């Protein structure tokens, strides 16, 4: 199967997931006790290591929000997809999902070779856990800060994230 056919199939599947999964979400802002509608990020951009990391973060965040690990697979290697899926499955076993937002993203260094790249960044995230059963928040808003290193690989579709190393710069709950 060609990459373009596979990409189209992934987009069609993603559209179906997004259309069905946000039904019934009625959150109305920061003070709401219910999770709001999921917002679809911009189409992924795998043209540079930097843009690939941003796309990965946007699509993984949607994946966590929807508790569906199939959503961001175009932005990562199969090994990284297993890691993302493991986290989602752990949360699903506990009956919860996570809604997260990247508040600060400061690009550090970028080193690039023909088939691999390393991107470092400083990140500040806000996040909340919610019940998958009733889509009500089960935690207060929390914040986490990381010094992060992304290792990327060149693929036929562009740059994809192969590994993430996140060093917390404080407490993570």
C-alpha angles and dihedrals in degrees: 000000000000122000092244092053091047091048091052091050091050091050092050091048091047092051090052092049093049093047094051101035100056094053109117097019106132107167114146107197143298097328094049121116091209130070114256129225116297114248117218113231124229115283110282117268113206095168097108133020090247095051091043091056092050091048091048091052093047095047095042088052089054089046092054091046092051093038087229120125094192093073101078101033094115090064098055147040120262091255092055089046088059090054093049091046091050091056092047092048091049090054092044090053087055090048095245143110131197130234112199137175129197105228099173128023115174113180113223122182129342122200118181135185129174096278106013141040139184123213124186125198145169112230137187116194133186117202145167133195120228137188114260089208100059103007092237121140115257097186138043118251108285133192132216130184124201142181099214136193119197121196113201135190129207112244133177088263094048135265118350131184112253101174139006124204112188119184110196115230092201140348120336117194 
